[in-house]
Amino acid sequence: MHGPEPLCACYRTDAAGALRAAFESGVRKVTQGLQHVTTEVLDEADWNDLIAQGRLFWNMNTAADYEEARRILEAERT
């Protein structure tokens, strides 16, 4: 891999406005759009933990998906 992988990322909802503005101004590459938001690159140890837990690719597109994630995390904390 040569740089950030925008499809393997977690975005805050407040990034949507900045990304939308970038794309509406003519930016066509997602990696260029990322220059308009604050980003943090995870260390290999961080994403290895996610892989081991089966959570590297975990879509949360609905309220039900979010609630399921919350349920799993709460169960792990107890």
mmCIF file of the N, C-alpha and C atoms, coordinates in Angstrom:
data_MODEL
# 
_entry.id   MODEL 
# 
loop_
_atom_site.group_PDB 
_atom_site.id 
_atom_site.type_symbol 
_atom_site.label_atom_id 
_atom_site.label_alt_id 
_atom_site.label_comp_id 
_atom_site.label_asym_id 
_atom_site.label_entity_id 
_atom_site.label_seq_id 
_atom_site.pdbx_PDB_ins_code 
_atom_site.Cartn_x 
_atom_site.Cartn_y 
_atom_site.Cartn_z 
_atom_site.occupancy 
_atom_site.B_iso_or_equiv 
_atom_site.pdbx_formal_charge 
_atom_site.auth_seq_id 
_atom_site.auth_comp_id 
_atom_site.auth_asym_id 
_atom_site.auth_atom_id 
_atom_site.pdbx_PDB_model_num 
ATOM 1   N N  . MET A 1 1  ? 0.844   -1.162  0.000  1.00 0.00 ? 1  MET A N  1 
ATOM 2   C CA . MET A 1 1  ? 0.000   0.000   0.000  1.00 0.00 ? 1  MET A CA 1 
ATOM 3   C C  . MET A 1 1  ? 0.895   1.232   0.000  1.00 0.00 ? 1  MET A C  1 
ATOM 4   N N  . HIS A 1 2  ? 0.451   2.248   -0.682 1.00 0.00 ? 2  HIS A N  1 
ATOM 5   C CA . HIS A 1 2  ? 1.233   3.478   -0.816 1.00 0.00 ? 2  HIS A CA 1 
ATOM 6   C C  . HIS A 1 2  ? 0.416   4.664   -0.316 1.00 0.00 ? 2  HIS A C  1 
ATOM 7   N N  . GLY A 1 3  ? 0.267   4.814   0.979  1.00 0.00 ? 3  GLY A N  1 
ATOM 8   C CA . GLY A 1 3  ? -0.486  5.933   1.538  1.00 0.00 ? 3  GLY A CA 1 
ATOM 9   C C  . GLY A 1 3  ? -1.775  5.479   2.185  1.00 0.00 ? 3  GLY A C  1 
ATOM 10  N N  . PRO A 1 4  ? -2.608  6.439   2.557  1.00 0.00 ? 4  PRO A N  1 
ATOM 11  C CA . PRO A 1 4  ? -3.845  6.088   3.276  1.00 0.00 ? 4  PRO A CA 1 
ATOM 12  C C  . PRO A 1 4  ? -4.819  5.300   2.407  1.00 0.00 ? 4  PRO A C  1 
ATOM 13  N N  . GLU A 1 5  ? -5.566  4.455   3.048  1.00 0.00 ? 5  GLU A N  1 
ATOM 14  C CA . GLU A 1 5  ? -6.605  3.681   2.375  1.00 0.00 ? 5  GLU A CA 1 
ATOM 15  C C  . GLU A 1 5  ? -7.951  4.222   2.851  1.00 0.00 ? 5  GLU A C  1 
ATOM 16  N N  . PRO A 1 6  ? -8.583  5.104   2.081  1.00 0.00 ? 6  PRO A N  1 
ATOM 17  C CA . PRO A 1 6  ? -9.794  5.780   2.543  1.00 0.00 ? 6  PRO A CA 1 
ATOM 18  C C  . PRO A 1 6  ? -10.995 4.867   2.739  1.00 0.00 ? 6  PRO A C  1 
ATOM 19  N N  . LEU A 1 7  ? -10.978 3.677   2.172  1.00 0.00 ? 7  LEU A N  1 
ATOM 20  C CA . LEU A 1 7  ? -12.094 2.766   2.378  1.00 0.00 ? 7  LEU A CA 1 
ATOM 21  C C  . LEU A 1 7  ? -11.929 1.939   3.642  1.00 0.00 ? 7  LEU A C  1 
ATOM 22  N N  . CYS A 1 8  ? -10.762 1.993   4.244  1.00 0.00 ? 8  CYS A N  1 
ATOM 23  C CA . CYS A 1 8  ? -10.511 1.312   5.507  1.00 0.00 ? 8  CYS A CA 1 
ATOM 24  C C  . CYS A 1 8  ? -10.271 2.410   6.543  1.00 0.00 ? 8  CYS A C  1 
ATOM 25  N N  . ALA A 1 9  ? -11.341 3.079   6.915  1.00 0.00 ? 9  ALA A N  1 
ATOM 26  C CA . ALA A 1 9  ? -11.224 4.251   7.772  1.00 0.00 ? 9  ALA A CA 1 
ATOM 27  C C  . ALA A 1 9  ? -12.485 4.426   8.592  1.00 0.00 ? 9  ALA A C  1 
ATOM 28  N N  . CYS A 1 10 ? -12.371 5.250   9.568  1.00 0.00 ? 10 CYS A N  1 
ATOM 29  C CA . CYS A 1 10 ? -13.496 5.637   10.397 1.00 0.00 ? 10 CYS A CA 1 
ATOM 30  C C  . CYS A 1 10 ? -13.590 7.151   10.298 1.00 0.00 ? 10 CYS A C  1 
ATOM 31  N N  . TYR A 1 11 ? -14.735 7.640   9.893  1.00 0.00 ? 11 TYR A N  1 
ATOM 32  C CA . TYR A 1 11 ? -14.917 9.073   9.707  1.00 0.00 ? 11 TYR A CA 1 
ATOM 33  C C  . TYR A 1 11 ? -15.900 9.621   10.724 1.00 0.00 ? 11 TYR A C  1 
ATOM 34  N N  . ARG A 1 12 ? -15.576 10.775  11.291 1.00 0.00 ? 12 ARG A N  1 
ATOM 35  C CA . ARG A 1 12 ? -16.517 11.479  12.154 1.00 0.00 ? 12 ARG A CA 1 
ATOM 36  C C  . ARG A 1 12 ? -17.580 12.113  11.255 1.00 0.00 ? 12 ARG A C  1 
ATOM 37  N N  . THR A 1 13 ? -18.783 12.235  11.762 1.00 0.00 ? 13 THR A N  1 
ATOM 38  C CA . THR A 1 13 ? -19.847 12.816  10.948 1.00 0.00 ? 13 THR A CA 1 
ATOM 39  C C  . THR A 1 13 ? -19.550 14.260  10.578 1.00 0.00 ? 13 THR A C  1 
ATOM 40  N N  . ASP A 1 14 ? -18.777 14.967  11.408 1.00 0.00 ? 14 ASP A N  1 
ATOM 41  C CA . ASP A 1 14 ? -18.487 16.367  11.080 1.00 0.00 ? 14 ASP A CA 1 
ATOM 42  C C  . ASP A 1 14 ? -17.479 16.509  9.933  1.00 0.00 ? 14 ASP A C  1 
ATOM 43  N N  . ALA A 1 15 ? -16.911 15.411  9.456  1.00 0.00 ? 15 ALA A N  1 
ATOM 44  C CA . ALA A 1 15 ? -16.026 15.465  8.290  1.00 0.00 ? 15 ALA A CA 1 
ATOM 45  C C  . ALA A 1 15 ? -16.828 15.582  7.000  1.00 0.00 ? 15 ALA A C  1 
ATOM 46  N N  . ALA A 1 16 ? -18.099 15.249  7.044  1.00 0.00 ? 16 ALA A N  1 
ATOM 47  C CA . ALA A 1 16 ? -18.915 15.228  5.826  1.00 0.00 ? 16 ALA A CA 1 
ATOM 48  C C  . ALA A 1 16 ? -18.962 16.590  5.143  1.00 0.00 ? 16 ALA A C  1 
ATOM 49  N N  . GLY A 1 17 ? -19.118 17.648  5.896  1.00 0.00 ? 17 GLY A N  1 
ATOM 50  C CA . GLY A 1 17 ? -19.202 18.976  5.297  1.00 0.00 ? 17 GLY A CA 1 
ATOM 51  C C  . GLY A 1 17 ? -17.930 19.368  4.576  1.00 0.00 ? 17 GLY A C  1 
ATOM 52  N N  . ALA A 1 18 ? -16.799 19.140  5.217  1.00 0.00 ? 18 ALA A N  1 
ATOM 53  C CA . ALA A 1 18 ? -15.513 19.484  4.597  1.00 0.00 ? 18 ALA A CA 1 
ATOM 54  C C  . ALA A 1 18 ? -15.259 18.637  3.356  1.00 0.00 ? 18 ALA A C  1 
ATOM 55  N N  . LEU A 1 19 ? -15.590 17.359  3.427  1.00 0.00 ? 19 LEU A N  1 
ATOM 56  C CA . LEU A 1 19 ? -15.387 16.497  2.259  1.00 0.00 ? 19 LEU A CA 1 
ATOM 57  C C  . LEU A 1 19 ? -16.328 16.884  1.131  1.00 0.00 ? 19 LEU A C  1 
ATOM 58  N N  . ARG A 1 20 ? -17.579 17.172  1.462  1.00 0.00 ? 20 ARG A N  1 
ATOM 59  C CA . ARG A 1 20 ? -18.541 17.588  0.440  1.00 0.00 ? 20 ARG A CA 1 
ATOM 60  C C  . ARG A 1 20 ? -18.050 18.864  -0.256 1.00 0.00 ? 20 ARG A C  1 
ATOM 61  N N  . ALA A 1 21 ? -17.593 19.837  0.533  1.00 0.00 ? 21 ALA A N  1 
ATOM 62  C CA . ALA A 1 21 ? -17.098 21.089  -0.048 1.00 0.00 ? 21 ALA A CA 1 
ATOM 63  C C  . ALA A 1 21 ? -15.903 20.834  -0.963 1.00 0.00 ? 21 ALA A C  1 
ATOM 64  N N  . ALA A 1 22 ? -15.012 19.949  -0.543 1.00 0.00 ? 22 ALA A N  1 
ATOM 65  C CA . ALA A 1 22 ? -13.844 19.632  -1.372 1.00 0.00 ? 22 ALA A CA 1 
ATOM 66  C C  . ALA A 1 22 ? -14.279 19.005  -2.693 1.00 0.00 ? 22 ALA A C  1 
ATOM 67  N N  . PHE A 1 23 ? -15.201 18.054  -2.635 1.00 0.00 ? 23 PHE A N  1 
ATOM 68  C CA . PHE A 1 23 ? -15.645 17.384  -3.855 1.00 0.00 ? 23 PHE A CA 1 
ATOM 69  C C  . PHE A 1 23 ? -16.426 18.332  -4.764 1.00 0.00 ? 23 PHE A C  1 
ATOM 70  N N  . GLU A 1 24 ? -17.224 19.212  -4.152 1.00 0.00 ? 24 GLU A N  1 
ATOM 71  C CA . GLU A 1 24 ? -17.980 20.172  -4.952 1.00 0.00 ? 24 GLU A CA 1 
ATOM 72  C C  . GLU A 1 24 ? -17.060 21.212  -5.599 1.00 0.00 ? 24 GLU A C  1 
ATOM 73  N N  . SER A 1 25 ? -15.874 21.435  -5.013 1.00 0.00 ? 25 SER A N  1 
ATOM 74  C CA . SER A 1 25 ? -14.931 22.389  -5.597 1.00 0.00 ? 25 SER A CA 1 
ATOM 75  C C  . SER A 1 25 ? -14.061 21.759  -6.681 1.00 0.00 ? 25 SER A C  1 
ATOM 76  N N  . GLY A 1 26 ? -14.251 20.465  -6.942 1.00 0.00 ? 26 GLY A N  1 
ATOM 77  C CA . GLY A 1 26 ? -13.526 19.828  -8.032 1.00 0.00 ? 26 GLY A CA 1 
ATOM 78  C C  . GLY A 1 26 ? -12.594 18.706  -7.638 1.00 0.00 ? 26 GLY A C  1 
ATOM 79  N N  . VAL A 1 27 ? -12.383 18.501  -6.350 1.00 0.00 ? 27 VAL A N  1 
ATOM 80  C CA . VAL A 1 27 ? -11.536 17.388  -5.916 1.00 0.00 ? 27 VAL A CA 1 
ATOM 81  C C  . VAL A 1 27 ? -12.223 16.092  -6.339 1.00 0.00 ? 27 VAL A C  1 
ATOM 82  N N  . ARG A 1 28 ? -11.482 15.192  -6.941 1.00 0.00 ? 28 ARG A N  1 
ATOM 83  C CA . ARG A 1 28 ? -12.061 13.928  -7.402 1.00 0.00 ? 28 ARG A CA 1 
ATOM 84  C C  . ARG A 1 28 ? -11.448 12.704  -6.733 1.00 0.00 ? 28 ARG A C  1 
ATOM 85  N N  . LYS A 1 29 ? -10.313 12.856  -6.105 1.00 0.00 ? 29 LYS A N  1 
ATOM 86  C CA . LYS A 1 29 ? -9.675  11.729  -5.421 1.00 0.00 ? 29 LYS A CA 1 
ATOM 87  C C  . LYS A 1 29 ? -9.984  11.826  -3.936 1.00 0.00 ? 29 LYS A C  1 
ATOM 88  N N  . VAL A 1 30 ? -10.459 10.738  -3.369 1.00 0.00 ? 30 VAL A N  1 
ATOM 89  C CA . VAL A 1 30 ? -10.777 10.736  -1.943 1.00 0.00 ? 30 VAL A CA 1 
ATOM 90  C C  . VAL A 1 30 ? -9.539  11.080  -1.126 1.00 0.00 ? 30 VAL A C  1 
ATOM 91  N N  . THR A 1 31 ? -8.375  10.575  -1.534 1.00 0.00 ? 31 THR A N  1 
ATOM 92  C CA . THR A 1 31 ? -7.159  10.866  -0.776 1.00 0.00 ? 31 THR A CA 1 
ATOM 93  C C  . THR A 1 31 ? -6.848  12.364  -0.776 1.00 0.00 ? 31 THR A C  1 
ATOM 94  N N  . GLN A 1 32 ? -7.196  13.072  -1.844 1.00 0.00 ? 32 GLN A N  1 
ATOM 95  C CA . GLN A 1 32 ? -7.025  14.523  -1.843 1.00 0.00 ? 32 GLN A CA 1 
ATOM 96  C C  . GLN A 1 32 ? -8.066  15.183  -0.949 1.00 0.00 ? 32 GLN A C  1 
ATOM 97  N N  . GLY A 1 33 ? -9.262  14.638  -0.923 1.00 0.00 ? 33 GLY A N  1 
ATOM 98  C CA . GLY A 1 33 ? -10.303 15.155  -0.046 1.00 0.00 ? 33 GLY A CA 1 
ATOM 99  C C  . GLY A 1 33 ? -9.919  15.044  1.418  1.00 0.00 ? 33 GLY A C  1 
ATOM 100 N N  . LEU A 1 34 ? -9.155  14.017  1.753  1.00 0.00 ? 34 LEU A N  1 
ATOM 101 C CA . LEU A 1 34 ? -8.732  13.818  3.139  1.00 0.00 ? 34 LEU A CA 1 
ATOM 102 C C  . LEU A 1 34 ? -7.812  14.928  3.626  1.00 0.00 ? 34 LEU A C  1 
ATOM 103 N N  . GLN A 1 35 ? -7.226  15.666  2.715  1.00 0.00 ? 35 GLN A N  1 
ATOM 104 C CA . GLN A 1 35 ? -6.377  16.793  3.099  1.00 0.00 ? 35 GLN A CA 1 
ATOM 105 C C  . GLN A 1 35 ? -7.196  17.924  3.711  1.00 0.00 ? 35 GLN A C  1 
ATOM 106 N N  . HIS A 1 36 ? -8.518  17.858  3.588  1.00 0.00 ? 36 HIS A N  1 
ATOM 107 C CA . HIS A 1 36 ? -9.403  18.897  4.095  1.00 0.00 ? 36 HIS A CA 1 
ATOM 108 C C  . HIS A 1 36 ? -10.003 18.555  5.462  1.00 0.00 ? 36 HIS A C  1 
ATOM 109 N N  . VAL A 1 37 ? -9.626  17.425  6.017  1.00 0.00 ? 37 VAL A N  1 
ATOM 110 C CA . VAL A 1 37 ? -10.113 17.030  7.340  1.00 0.00 ? 37 VAL A CA 1 
ATOM 111 C C  . VAL A 1 37 ? -8.924  16.587  8.200  1.00 0.00 ? 37 VAL A C  1 
ATOM 112 N N  . THR A 1 38 ? -9.129  16.621  9.505  1.00 0.00 ? 38 THR A N  1 
ATOM 113 C CA . THR A 1 38 ? -8.096  16.142  10.416 1.00 0.00 ? 38 THR A CA 1 
ATOM 114 C C  . THR A 1 38 ? -8.079  14.623  10.359 1.00 0.00 ? 38 THR A C  1 
ATOM 115 N N  . THR A 1 39 ? -6.898  14.051  10.182 1.00 0.00 ? 39 THR A N  1 
ATOM 116 C CA . THR A 1 39 ? -6.784  12.597  10.120 1.00 0.00 ? 39 THR A CA 1 
ATOM 117 C C  . THR A 1 39 ? -5.780  12.104  11.149 1.00 0.00 ? 39 THR A C  1 
ATOM 118 N N  . GLU A 1 40 ? -5.916  10.851  11.476 1.00 0.00 ? 40 GLU A N  1 
ATOM 119 C CA . GLU A 1 40 ? -4.977  10.185  12.379 1.00 0.00 ? 40 GLU A CA 1 
ATOM 120 C C  . GLU A 1 40 ? -4.701  8.802   11.792 1.00 0.00 ? 40 GLU A C  1 
ATOM 121 N N  . VAL A 1 41 ? -3.450  8.480   11.653 1.00 0.00 ? 41 VAL A N  1 
ATOM 122 C CA . VAL A 1 41 ? -3.066  7.181   11.118 1.00 0.00 ? 41 VAL A CA 1 
ATOM 123 C C  . VAL A 1 41 ? -2.791  6.244   12.286 1.00 0.00 ? 41 VAL A C  1 
ATOM 124 N N  . LEU A 1 42 ? -3.423  5.086   12.243 1.00 0.00 ? 42 LEU A N  1 
ATOM 125 C CA . LEU A 1 42 ? -3.229  4.109   13.306 1.00 0.00 ? 42 LEU A CA 1 
ATOM 126 C C  . LEU A 1 42 ? -1.904  3.385   13.145 1.00 0.00 ? 42 LEU A C  1 
ATOM 127 N N  . ASP A 1 43 ? -1.306  3.087   14.254 1.00 0.00 ? 43 ASP A N  1 
ATOM 128 C CA . ASP A 1 43 ? -0.096  2.281   14.296 1.00 0.00 ? 43 ASP A CA 1 
ATOM 129 C C  . ASP A 1 43 ? -0.462  0.837   13.947 1.00 0.00 ? 43 ASP A C  1 
ATOM 130 N N  . GLU A 1 44 ? 0.482   0.099   13.429 1.00 0.00 ? 44 GLU A N  1 
ATOM 131 C CA . GLU A 1 44 ? 0.224   -1.300  13.061 1.00 0.00 ? 44 GLU A CA 1 
ATOM 132 C C  . GLU A 1 44 ? -0.348  -2.092  14.228 1.00 0.00 ? 44 GLU A C  1 
ATOM 133 N N  . ALA A 1 45 ? 0.114   -1.845  15.432 1.00 0.00 ? 45 ALA A N  1 
ATOM 134 C CA . ALA A 1 45 ? -0.395  -2.568  16.598 1.00 0.00 ? 45 ALA A CA 1 
ATOM 135 C C  . ALA A 1 45 ? -1.891  -2.314  16.791 1.00 0.00 ? 45 ALA A C  1 
ATOM 136 N N  . ASP A 1 46 ? -2.341  -1.091  16.501 1.00 0.00 ? 46 ASP A N  1 
ATOM 137 C CA . ASP A 1 46 ? -3.764  -0.770  16.638 1.00 0.00 ? 46 ASP A CA 1 
ATOM 138 C C  . ASP A 1 46 ? -4.618  -1.565  15.667 1.00 0.00 ? 46 ASP A C  1 
ATOM 139 N N  . TRP A 1 47 ? -4.211  -1.589  14.395 1.00 0.00 ? 47 TRP A N  1 
ATOM 140 C CA . TRP A 1 47 ? -5.061  -2.306  13.457 1.00 0.00 ? 47 TRP A CA 1 
ATOM 141 C C  . TRP A 1 47 ? -4.897  -3.811  13.566 1.00 0.00 ? 47 TRP A C  1 
ATOM 142 N N  . ASN A 1 48 ? -3.760  -4.296  14.060 1.00 0.00 ? 48 ASN A N  1 
ATOM 143 C CA . ASN A 1 48 ? -3.623  -5.736  14.294 1.00 0.00 ? 48 ASN A CA 1 
ATOM 144 C C  . ASN A 1 48 ? -4.611  -6.204  15.359 1.00 0.00 ? 48 ASN A C  1 
ATOM 145 N N  . ASP A 1 49 ? -4.842  -5.371  16.375 1.00 0.00 ? 49 ASP A N  1 
ATOM 146 C CA . ASP A 1 49 ? -5.852  -5.706  17.381 1.00 0.00 ? 49 ASP A CA 1 
ATOM 147 C C  . ASP A 1 49 ? -7.229  -5.812  16.744 1.00 0.00 ? 49 ASP A C  1 
ATOM 148 N N  . LEU A 1 50 ? -7.548  -4.895  15.843 1.00 0.00 ? 50 LEU A N  1 
ATOM 149 C CA . LEU A 1 50 ? -8.841  -4.928  15.167 1.00 0.00 ? 50 LEU A CA 1 
ATOM 150 C C  . LEU A 1 50 ? -8.990  -6.179  14.309 1.00 0.00 ? 50 LEU A C  1 
ATOM 151 N N  . ILE A 1 51 ? -7.917  -6.563  13.622 1.00 0.00 ? 51 ILE A N  1 
ATOM 152 C CA . ILE A 1 51 ? -7.958  -7.772  12.797 1.00 0.00 ? 51 ILE A CA 1 
ATOM 153 C C  . ILE A 1 51 ? -8.202  -8.991  13.683 1.00 0.00 ? 51 ILE A C  1 
ATOM 154 N N  . ALA A 1 52 ? -7.478  -9.079  14.799 1.00 0.00 ? 52 ALA A N  1 
ATOM 155 C CA . ALA A 1 52 ? -7.610  -10.226 15.696 1.00 0.00 ? 52 ALA A CA 1 
ATOM 156 C C  . ALA A 1 52 ? -9.022  -10.333 16.254 1.00 0.00 ? 52 ALA A C  1 
ATOM 157 N N  . GLN A 1 53 ? -9.689  -9.208  16.425 1.00 0.00 ? 53 GLN A N  1 
ATOM 158 C CA . GLN A 1 53 ? -11.044 -9.200  16.960 1.00 0.00 ? 53 GLN A CA 1 
ATOM 159 C C  . GLN A 1 53 ? -12.105 -9.341  15.870 1.00 0.00 ? 53 GLN A C  1 
ATOM 160 N N  . GLY A 1 54 ? -11.671 -9.452  14.615 1.00 0.00 ? 54 GLY A N  1 
ATOM 161 C CA . GLY A 1 54 ? -12.617 -9.562  13.510 1.00 0.00 ? 54 GLY A CA 1 
ATOM 162 C C  . GLY A 1 54 ? -13.358 -8.265  13.247 1.00 0.00 ? 54 GLY A C  1 
ATOM 163 N N  . ARG A 1 55 ? -12.722 -7.120  13.563 1.00 0.00 ? 55 ARG A N  1 
ATOM 164 C CA . ARG A 1 55 ? -13.409 -5.834  13.453 1.00 0.00 ? 55 ARG A CA 1 
ATOM 165 C C  . ARG A 1 55 ? -12.739 -4.842  12.524 1.00 0.00 ? 55 ARG A C  1 
ATOM 166 N N  . LEU A 1 56 ? -11.814 -5.263  11.727 1.00 0.00 ? 56 LEU A N  1 
ATOM 167 C CA . LEU A 1 56 ? -11.165 -4.309  10.840 1.00 0.00 ? 56 LEU A CA 1 
ATOM 168 C C  . LEU A 1 56 ? -12.178 -3.744  9.836  1.00 0.00 ? 56 LEU A C  1 
ATOM 169 N N  . PHE A 1 57 ? -13.009 -4.605  9.313  1.00 0.00 ? 57 PHE A N  1 
ATOM 170 C CA . PHE A 1 57 ? -14.059 -4.185  8.385  1.00 0.00 ? 57 PHE A CA 1 
ATOM 171 C C  . PHE A 1 57 ? -15.403 -4.442  9.042  1.00 0.00 ? 57 PHE A C  1 
ATOM 172 N N  . TRP A 1 58 ? -15.912 -3.416  9.681  1.00 0.00 ? 58 TRP A N  1 
ATOM 173 C CA . TRP A 1 58 ? -17.168 -3.542  10.396 1.00 0.00 ? 58 TRP A CA 1 
ATOM 174 C C  . TRP A 1 58 ? -18.025 -2.351  10.019 1.00 0.00 ? 58 TRP A C  1 
ATOM 175 N N  . ASN A 1 59 ? -18.984 -2.574  9.142  1.00 0.00 ? 59 ASN A N  1 
ATOM 176 C CA . ASN A 1 59 ? -19.846 -1.485  8.700  1.00 0.00 ? 59 ASN A CA 1 
ATOM 177 C C  . ASN A 1 59 ? -20.885 -1.158  9.751  1.00 0.00 ? 59 ASN A C  1 
ATOM 178 N N  . MET A 1 60 ? -21.072 0.119   9.949  1.00 0.00 ? 60 MET A N  1 
ATOM 179 C CA . MET A 1 60 ? -22.158 0.597   10.799 1.00 0.00 ? 60 MET A CA 1 
ATOM 180 C C  . MET A 1 60 ? -22.927 1.619   9.983  1.00 0.00 ? 60 MET A C  1 
ATOM 181 N N  . ASN A 1 61 ? -23.902 1.126   9.236  1.00 0.00 ? 61 ASN A N  1 
ATOM 182 C CA . ASN A 1 61 ? -24.664 1.986   8.335  1.00 0.00 ? 61 ASN A CA 1 
ATOM 183 C C  . ASN A 1 61 ? -26.059 2.308   8.845  1.00 0.00 ? 61 ASN A C  1 
ATOM 184 N N  . THR A 1 62 ? -26.475 1.616   9.874  1.00 0.00 ? 62 THR A N  1 
ATOM 185 C CA . THR A 1 62 ? -27.827 1.832   10.393 1.00 0.00 ? 62 THR A CA 1 
ATOM 186 C C  . THR A 1 62 ? -27.762 1.987   11.907 1.00 0.00 ? 62 THR A C  1 
ATOM 187 N N  . ALA A 1 63 ? -28.853 2.476   12.458 1.00 0.00 ? 63 ALA A N  1 
ATOM 188 C CA . ALA A 1 63 ? -28.941 2.591   13.914 1.00 0.00 ? 63 ALA A CA 1 
ATOM 189 C C  . ALA A 1 63 ? -28.839 1.207   14.560 1.00 0.00 ? 63 ALA A C  1 
ATOM 190 N N  . ALA A 1 64 ? -29.381 0.197   13.913 1.00 0.00 ? 64 ALA A N  1 
ATOM 191 C CA . ALA A 1 64 ? -29.300 -1.169  14.451 1.00 0.00 ? 64 ALA A CA 1 
ATOM 192 C C  . ALA A 1 64 ? -27.853 -1.657  14.478 1.00 0.00 ? 64 ALA A C  1 
ATOM 193 N N  . ASP A 1 65 ? -27.073 -1.346  13.444 1.00 0.00 ? 65 ASP A N  1 
ATOM 194 C CA . ASP A 1 65 ? -25.653 -1.714  13.422 1.00 0.00 ? 65 ASP A CA 1 
ATOM 195 C C  . ASP A 1 65 ? -24.916 -1.051  14.581 1.00 0.00 ? 65 ASP A C  1 
ATOM 196 N N  . TYR A 1 66 ? -25.223 0.222   14.809 1.00 0.00 ? 66 TYR A N  1 
ATOM 197 C CA . TYR A 1 66 ? -24.583 0.970   15.891 1.00 0.00 ? 66 TYR A CA 1 
ATOM 198 C C  . TYR A 1 66 ? -24.945 0.369   17.247 1.00 0.00 ? 66 TYR A C  1 
ATOM 199 N N  . GLU A 1 67 ? -26.197 0.060   17.433 1.00 0.00 ? 67 GLU A N  1 
ATOM 200 C CA . GLU A 1 67 ? -26.633 -0.530  18.699 1.00 0.00 ? 67 GLU A CA 1 
ATOM 201 C C  . GLU A 1 67 ? -25.980 -1.889  18.934 1.00 0.00 ? 67 GLU A C  1 
ATOM 202 N N  . GLU A 1 68 ? -25.804 -2.667  17.889 1.00 0.00 ? 68 GLU A N  1 
ATOM 203 C CA . GLU A 1 68 ? -25.124 -3.960  18.009 1.00 0.00 ? 68 GLU A CA 1 
ATOM 204 C C  . GLU A 1 68 ? -23.671 -3.753  18.426 1.00 0.00 ? 68 GLU A C  1 
ATOM 205 N N  . ALA A 1 69 ? -23.008 -2.773  17.835 1.00 0.00 ? 69 ALA A N  1 
ATOM 206 C CA . ALA A 1 69 ? -21.626 -2.466  18.213 1.00 0.00 ? 69 ALA A CA 1 
ATOM 207 C C  . ALA A 1 69 ? -21.552 -2.043  19.678 1.00 0.00 ? 69 ALA A C  1 
ATOM 208 N N  . ARG A 1 70 ? -22.471 -1.201  20.092 1.00 0.00 ? 70 ARG A N  1 
ATOM 209 C CA . ARG A 1 70 ? -22.507 -0.767  21.503 1.00 0.00 ? 70 ARG A CA 1 
ATOM 210 C C  . ARG A 1 70 ? -22.717 -1.959  22.432 1.00 0.00 ? 70 ARG A C  1 
ATOM 211 N N  . ARG A 1 71 ? -23.620 -2.867  22.041 1.00 0.00 ? 71 ARG A N  1 
ATOM 212 C CA . ARG A 1 71 ? -23.895 -4.041  22.869 1.00 0.00 ? 71 ARG A CA 1 
ATOM 213 C C  . ARG A 1 71 ? -22.636 -4.888  23.022 1.00 0.00 ? 71 ARG A C  1 
ATOM 214 N N  . ILE A 1 72 ? -21.910 -5.099  21.943 1.00 0.00 ? 72 ILE A N  1 
ATOM 215 C CA . ILE A 1 72 ? -20.694 -5.913  21.985 1.00 0.00 ? 72 ILE A CA 1 
ATOM 216 C C  . ILE A 1 72 ? -19.628 -5.238  22.852 1.00 0.00 ? 72 ILE A C  1 
ATOM 217 N N  . LEU A 1 73 ? -19.442 -3.939  22.670 1.00 0.00 ? 73 LEU A N  1 
ATOM 218 C CA . LEU A 1 73 ? -18.435 -3.237  23.464 1.00 0.00 ? 73 LEU A CA 1 
ATOM 219 C C  . LEU A 1 73 ? -18.787 -3.212  24.950 1.00 0.00 ? 73 LEU A C  1 
ATOM 220 N N  . GLU A 1 74 ? -20.048 -3.021  25.251 1.00 0.00 ? 74 GLU A N  1 
ATOM 221 C CA . GLU A 1 74 ? -20.471 -3.048  26.657 1.00 0.00 ? 74 GLU A CA 1 
ATOM 222 C C  . GLU A 1 74 ? -20.237 -4.420  27.276 1.00 0.00 ? 74 GLU A C  1 
ATOM 223 N N  . ALA A 1 75 ? -20.520 -5.463  26.521 1.00 0.00 ? 75 ALA A N  1 
ATOM 224 C CA . ALA A 1 75 ? -20.309 -6.820  27.029 1.00 0.00 ? 75 ALA A CA 1 
ATOM 225 C C  . ALA A 1 75 ? -18.828 -7.077  27.307 1.00 0.00 ? 75 ALA A C  1 
ATOM 226 N N  . GLU A 1 76 ? -17.960 -6.500  26.496 1.00 0.00 ? 76 GLU A N  1 
ATOM 227 C CA . GLU A 1 76 ? -16.512 -6.684  26.694 1.00 0.00 ? 76 GLU A CA 1 
ATOM 228 C C  . GLU A 1 76 ? -16.012 -5.915  27.907 1.00 0.00 ? 76 GLU A C  1 
ATOM 229 N N  . ARG A 1 77 ? -16.664 -4.840  28.243 1.00 0.00 ? 77 ARG A N  1 
ATOM 230 C CA . ARG A 1 77 ? -16.222 -4.010  29.376 1.00 0.00 ? 77 ARG A CA 1 
ATOM 231 C C  . ARG A 1 77 ? -16.603 -4.612  30.725 1.00 0.00 ? 77 ARG A C  1 
ATOM 232 N N  . THR A 1 78 ? -17.535 -5.516  30.728 1.00 0.00 ? 78 THR A N  1 
ATOM 233 C CA . THR A 1 78 ? -17.980 -6.114  32.003 1.00 0.00 ? 78 THR A CA 1 
ATOM 234 C C  . THR A 1 78 ? -17.291 -7.402  32.296 1.00 0.00 ? 78 THR A C  1 
# 
